[in-house]
Amino acid sequence: MIESDCYCDVAFEALEQDSLSVIQHIYQTLGFDHFEQIKANVLRYLEENSNYKKNIYKPIEPVLLKKINENWERSFYEWGYKIQQI
């Protein structure tokens, strides 16, 4: 088991909405106390990548989605993921 001070759980949506704050939160949670020293580099990186667009994928075929739901249902439930409806 990973110790609670050795990982930081963040939602991707939060990272998309407020990247700088989430990255700072990650540094603080993991005990890295030098965020202010790298903040300018993080801001520069975020600015350089501000026009990045996520890939768009076509929907999963219903037969495959059904198989995924059946095989992963227990894990989806344990992790709090919603099962996609067919």
N, C-alpha and C positions, 0 to 999 in steps of 0.2 A: 504494500500500500504506500502511496506517495504521501509524505507528511504535508499537512495543510499549509505550512510556510514555504513549501517547495513548488507550488503551482498557483496559478491564478486563472480562475474561470471567468471568461468574458463572453458576452454575446456579440456575434459578428455584426448585428444591427447597431449595437452601441458603438463599435469600432468605426463603422461607416458614418455614423451621425456626429461623433465627437472624438475623432482619432487622438488628438493631443491629450485630452483628459484621460482617455482609456489607457493610452501608453504610459502616462504618468502614474495612473493607478496600478498598472502592472509592475512598474519599477518599485513603487512604495510597498506593494504587497510582498514582493520577493526580497525586500530588504536592500535594494540598491539605492543608496542615498546620494547619488551623483546626477540625478535627472537634470538639474539646472545646468550642469556642465555640457550636457548633450542636447538640451532643448532646442538650440538654434539649428543643429543638424537635423533634428526630427522635423522641425518646422520647414526647413528647406526641402527635405524629402517629400513631405506632404504637399508642398506647393508644386514641386516638380511633377508630381503624380496626380495633381488635382483633376485632370481631365480623363483619368483612367475610367474605362467602362467595363463592367463585369461581362463575362461571356454570357451569351444567351443560348440555351439548349432547348431543343424541341422536347415536348412532353414525353414521358416514359410510356411505352406501349402498355395498354391495360393488362395483358397477360403477364408481362414482366413485373408490373407494379403489384399485381396480386401475389406473385411469388415472393417478392421482397417483403410485402406486408405479412405474409404467412411465416416466413423464415425469421423475420426480425421483430415480430410483434412484442415479444417479451422484453427485448432490449429497448425498443422504442418506449414502452411503458415505463421501464426502470429509469430511463434517461429523461422522461418527460417530453418526448417528441410526439407530435401529432402524426397519426397514420393517415396518409393521403387516401382520399376516397376515390374509388374507381368510377 
